[in-house]
Amino acid sequence: MPGAGLCSCWGGRVLPLLLAYVCYLLLGATIFQLLEKQAEAQSRNEFQLEKLRFLENYTCLDQWALEQFVQL
């Protein structure tokens, strides 16, 4: 029966390799997030400071208008 060979292949080699691959991806994503978290926060803070500096020069814009300007 050809189906029996496929079942034993999934249980024997492919399934453990697939699980190991998924665990490897999750571990890599977690490590990447831990390493980049500080840089992302710093970048976000710098962007907020740039928006505040822009508002100092253009006092006619309020926060909502600035957000619309940034999106464009």
Backbone bond lengths (Angstrom), bond angles and torsions (degrees), N, CA, C in turn:
res aa  C-N    CA-C-N  psi(-1)  N-CA   C-N-CA  omega(-1)  CA-C   N-CA-C  phi
1 M - - - 1.439 - - 1.522 109.65 -
2 P 1.344 119.37 124.55 1.462 120.88 -176.20 1.521 113.58 -69.69
3 G 1.319 118.28 -27.55 1.465 120.64 -178.96 1.513 112.89 -67.37
4 A 1.298 117.92 -29.55 1.466 121.20 -178.24 1.525 110.91 -66.91
5 G 1.325 117.77 -36.40 1.462 120.96 177.81 1.515 112.39 -65.61
6 L 1.322 116.83 -35.67 1.459 121.63 179.40 1.528 110.45 -68.12
7 C 1.323 116.59 -40.53 1.464 120.72 179.10 1.521 111.43 -63.52
8 S 1.308 116.75 -43.71 1.459 119.00 -178.71 1.530 110.64 -68.32
9 C 1.323 117.06 -30.79 1.467 120.14 177.78 1.526 110.34 -67.68
10 W 1.334 117.56 -42.83 1.467 120.88 178.95 1.518 111.02 -63.42
11 G 1.302 116.50 -41.73 1.455 119.52 -178.68 1.512 112.51 -76.77
12 G 1.317 117.22 -27.58 1.456 120.30 -173.59 1.512 114.23 -84.72
13 R 1.326 118.80 -52.34 1.469 120.35 -172.07 1.517 114.31 -124.80
14 V 1.316 116.48 -41.46 1.466 119.12 -170.72 1.522 111.97 -71.34
15 L 1.301 117.82 -45.01 1.459 120.66 -177.98 1.527 112.54 -62.17
16 P 1.322 120.47 -48.18 1.474 119.03 176.95 1.533 112.60 -62.00
17 L 1.340 117.28 -37.01 1.467 119.38 177.60 1.523 111.25 -66.59
18 L 1.321 116.77 -39.41 1.462 120.71 178.14 1.523 110.96 -64.53
19 L 1.307 116.99 -43.62 1.465 120.51 177.32 1.530 111.70 -63.92
20 A 1.319 117.04 -40.61 1.466 120.35 178.12 1.534 110.29 -64.31
21 Y 1.330 116.70 -39.32 1.464 121.11 179.58 1.529 111.32 -64.88
22 V 1.329 117.15 -43.37 1.468 121.12 178.52 1.527 110.06 -64.12
23 C 1.321 117.55 -43.05 1.473 120.37 177.17 1.523 111.38 -62.57
24 Y 1.319 117.03 -39.50 1.466 121.97 177.96 1.528 110.73 -62.44
25 L 1.328 116.98 -43.44 1.465 120.42 178.24 1.515 111.92 -64.52
26 L 1.328 117.21 -42.38 1.461 120.52 179.26 1.528 111.58 -65.23
27 L 1.316 116.74 -40.58 1.458 120.37 177.79 1.528 110.74 -64.49
28 G 1.329 116.79 -43.17 1.464 120.20 178.05 1.507 112.47 -63.08
29 A 1.327 117.27 -41.32 1.463 120.77 178.74 1.524 111.24 -65.18
30 T 1.315 117.01 -38.54 1.459 121.05 178.89 1.524 111.06 -65.82
31 I 1.304 116.99 -44.98 1.469 120.88 179.33 1.525 110.34 -64.44
32 F 1.331 117.31 -42.42 1.465 120.62 178.18 1.524 110.63 -60.73
33 Q 1.323 117.27 -43.72 1.457 120.64 -179.80 1.530 110.80 -63.32
34 L 1.332 117.28 -41.17 1.461 120.18 179.00 1.530 111.78 -64.46
35 L 1.328 116.31 -39.16 1.463 119.96 -178.73 1.530 112.34 -72.77
36 E 1.311 118.04 -33.51 1.463 121.62 -174.38 1.521 114.09 -95.51
37 K 1.323 117.97 -6.10 1.460 120.94 -175.65 1.527 111.96 -60.07
38 Q 1.311 117.11 -45.56 1.458 120.96 -178.26 1.527 111.27 -67.19
39 A 1.308 117.72 -41.66 1.460 120.94 179.62 1.527 110.74 -65.22
40 E 1.319 116.92 -37.27 1.462 120.35 178.69 1.531 110.61 -65.66
41 A 1.312 116.50 -43.46 1.466 120.37 179.10 1.522 110.75 -63.99
42 Q 1.321 117.31 -41.24 1.458 120.78 178.99 1.527 110.88 -65.11
43 S 1.305 117.22 -41.12 1.454 121.38 178.36 1.523 110.89 -63.83
44 R 1.319 116.46 -40.79 1.464 120.60 178.45 1.525 110.69 -63.67
45 N 1.339 116.89 -42.21 1.463 120.83 179.04 1.519 111.41 -64.76
46 E 1.326 117.59 -41.84 1.460 120.83 178.52 1.526 111.21 -63.48
47 F 1.320 116.60 -38.04 1.460 120.27 178.32 1.522 110.70 -65.05
48 Q 1.333 117.36 -40.34 1.464 120.47 177.66 1.529 110.84 -64.31
49 L 1.328 116.93 -39.60 1.467 119.77 178.03 1.527 111.14 -64.76
50 E 1.315 117.41 -39.36 1.467 120.60 177.36 1.520 110.83 -63.36
51 K 1.307 117.35 -38.82 1.466 119.77 177.68 1.525 110.41 -65.26
52 L 1.338 116.93 -39.60 1.461 119.30 178.44 1.527 111.40 -66.50
53 R 1.328 117.26 -39.67 1.468 120.17 176.72 1.530 110.89 -63.10
54 F 1.330 115.39 -38.30 1.464 119.56 178.20 1.526 110.21 -64.19
55 L 1.330 116.94 -40.85 1.466 120.46 179.04 1.519 111.96 -65.48
56 E 1.335 118.15 -31.25 1.460 120.65 177.68 1.527 110.74 -63.16
57 N 1.327 117.04 -36.06 1.462 120.69 -179.13 1.527 112.78 -81.37
58 Y 1.305 117.56 -29.75 1.456 121.97 -178.03 1.524 108.85 -121.22
59 T 1.319 115.09 82.68 1.464 120.60 -174.85 1.524 112.61 -72.73
60 C 1.320 118.08 -13.14 1.464 119.36 179.20 1.524 112.13 -74.27
61 L 1.330 118.25 -14.18 1.464 121.62 179.24 1.518 110.26 -91.36
62 D 1.317 115.80 135.17 1.463 119.53 171.81 1.536 108.54 -95.91
63 Q 1.323 116.70 -178.48 1.474 120.63 -175.51 1.521 111.08 -62.51
64 W 1.328 117.70 -41.24 1.471 121.07 -178.92 1.530 110.19 -65.17
65 A 1.336 117.73 -44.12 1.464 120.62 179.66 1.516 110.78 -64.86
66 L 1.322 117.36 -36.30 1.459 120.23 177.93 1.530 110.59 -65.93
67 E 1.324 117.49 -41.69 1.461 120.45 178.34 1.540 110.44 -61.57
68 Q 1.321 116.56 -39.86 1.468 119.91 177.15 1.516 110.59 -65.62
69 F 1.319 117.48 -39.38 1.462 121.77 179.00 1.527 110.91 -64.96
70 V 1.323 116.69 -41.22 1.466 120.87 -179.73 1.529 110.86 -65.87
71 Q 1.321 116.84 -38.15 1.463 120.06 -179.70 1.528 111.28 -65.33
72 L 1.313 117.36 -32.42 1.470 119.80 178.03 1.493 109.75 -74.85
